[in-house]
Amino acid sequence: MLAGGVSGGAMDAAAGGGAAGDLVFPPGADPRFHWDDLAALADHDLSGQTITILSPWTGPDKALVESVIAYFETATGARVLHGGSDSFEQQILIDAEAGSPPDIAVFPQPGLVADLAAKGHLRPMPADTADWLSAHYAAGDSWAGLARHAGPDGVPRLYAFPYKAELKSLVWYVPENFAEAGLSLPRSQEDLLALSDHLVRLGETPWCIGLGSGGATGWPATDWVEEFMLRLYPPQVYDAWVSHAIPFDDPRVIAAIEAFGAFVRTPGYVAGGPAAVAATDFRDSPAGLFTLPPRCWMHRQASFIPTFFPPGTQIGRDVDFFYFPAYADRDLGQPVLGQPVLGSGAFWARMSDAPAAAVFLSFLRSPLAHEIWMAQSGFLTPHRGVNPDLYGDPTLRKMGAILLGASLFRFDGSDLMPGAIGAGAFWTGMLDYVAGAPAAQVAAQIQKTWDSLD
């Protein structure tokens, strides 16, 4: 182990130099940034202090987060050692149990935060954090809820700060195809189903859906069900489902599975029909958007899917996306046509009492800490205080607008369930459903597996 508790394999590089010349955007040069945040940070003299950070980020993301860290170093005089590990989940548990954790850890899902908080390995966030998130983040109460967990005494507290989001609630389409057919983008689920029916009447296939993913085959279907759990019911139902406060075979869950079925099992809706869905790899599935004539017109998938589009595809010209809409006729305690958003995010938590670590997490509240990364690539934020014009490309700006318009945000539900369910029975159950099994039967089998874990 190195000083600070981060293993040698994980801590493979120290953070960048801390001199103004190392900063990707010269302070003050571009007035669109919140440079006053850097001046405020300079009030903290941390010269001679070192903090360690362990994250799951390697490759480009590691370099990008270190470009943000460099501003903290420059302003405060602190030294930050950041290590990225592709086996973060295992490494952080080893380091925590060994009594030599990093000062700060970046968790890719809240479930692991909950586990370590319950064991006493995390320090609570400042008492005002929940109120701050509610005031400054879109759907801020949702983010606070994801960071609130029971400590070793059983008392719920905020143990993490959300910084960097991912977006799932997207539908991809080819604008030229829509324009030539005179189609408008749907504003509600009712519109989306009507559009699908209209395309079928024209002799076209509305959707491409692929569930293949090697040993993880079936996971894309879980996202569909989660989307409908957020659109059919108030958020408390989603939370109860994920936590097993209601059973998996609750009628409301069955209805959400059947709402997915309206897309995957309706004749003419899916390229190749239901039989092709499980056999099609999710990475290959959007290819039908780009054929001439198109094999399909729409594809629901998260913000990462452009990685698998044909080389040279330009988002906004060759392909674009719209928000996977809510129902117009359902009042879920949110504004009509509000935006429940499904996604994921990173949660930063303090694992030591180092004062500099607390200052660093307070830095993440500043708009500037978000703007430095968002002005480059691969970063989305629900922070209302940032300048959205700084997004590195129009695609990220448009996705950021969806996050900022969210009336509700929830984390991918299968990721919060026990592994035997969220990464097991739920996947295989959806494959059975697509193959023709009744939704009630599938849900009952998943519930039976969950019962066996108790």
HELIX and SHEET records of a PDB file:
HELIX    1   1 ALA A   20  ASP A   22  5                                   3    
HELIX    2   2 ASP A   36  LEU A   41  1                                   6    
HELIX    3   3 GLY A   59  THR A   76  1                                  18    
HELIX    4   4 PHE A   88  GLU A   97  1                                  10    
HELIX    5   5 PRO A  110  ALA A  118  1                                   9    
HELIX    6   6 THR A  129  HIS A  136  1                                   8    
HELIX    7   7 GLY A  140  ALA A  147  1                                   8    
HELIX    8   8 PRO A  175  ALA A  181  1                                   7    
HELIX    9   9 GLN A  189  ARG A  201  1                                  13    
HELIX   10  10 GLY A  214  ALA A  216  5                                   3    
HELIX   11  11 TRP A  219  LEU A  232  1                                  14    
HELIX   12  12 PRO A  235  SER A  243  1                                   9    
HELIX   13  13 PRO A  251  VAL A  264  1                                  14    
HELIX   14  14 PRO A  274  VAL A  277  1                                   4    
HELIX   15  15 SER A  285  PHE A  290  5                                   6    
HELIX   16  16 ILE A  305  PHE A  308  5                                   4    
HELIX   17  17 PRO A  355  PHE A  363  1                                   9    
HELIX   18  18 PRO A  367  MET A  374  1                                   8    
HELIX   19  19 PRO A  388  LEU A  390  5                                   3    
HELIX   20  20 PRO A  394  LEU A  404  1                                  11    
HELIX   21  21 GLY A  413  LEU A  416  1                                   4    
HELIX   22  22 GLY A  419  ALA A  420  1                                   2    
HELIX   23  23 ILE A  421  ALA A  425  3                                   5    
HELIX   24  24 PHE A  426  VAL A  434  1                                   9    
HELIX   25  25 ALA A  439  LEU A  453  1                                  15    
SHEET    1   A 5 ARG A  79  GLY A  84  0                                        
SHEET    2   A 5 THR A  50  SER A  55  1                                        
SHEET    3   A 5 ILE A 104  PHE A 107  1                                        
SHEET    4   A 5 PRO A 340  ARG A 350 -1                                        
SHEET    5   A 5 PHE A 161  LEU A 167 -1                                        
SHEET    1   B 5 ARG A  79  GLY A  84  0                                        
SHEET    2   B 5 THR A  50  SER A  55  1                                        
SHEET    3   B 5 ILE A 104  PHE A 107  1                                        
SHEET    4   B 5 PRO A 340  ARG A 350 -1                                        
SHEET    5   B 5 LEU A 408  PHE A 411  1                                        
SHEET    1   C 2 ARG A 148  ALA A 150  0                                        
SHEET    2   C 2 PRO A 156  LEU A 158 -1                                        
SHEET    1   D 3 HIS A 299  ARG A 300  0                                        
SHEET    2   D 3 LEU A 170  TYR A 173 -1                                        
SHEET    3   D 3 ASP A 320  TYR A 323 -1                                        
END                                                                             
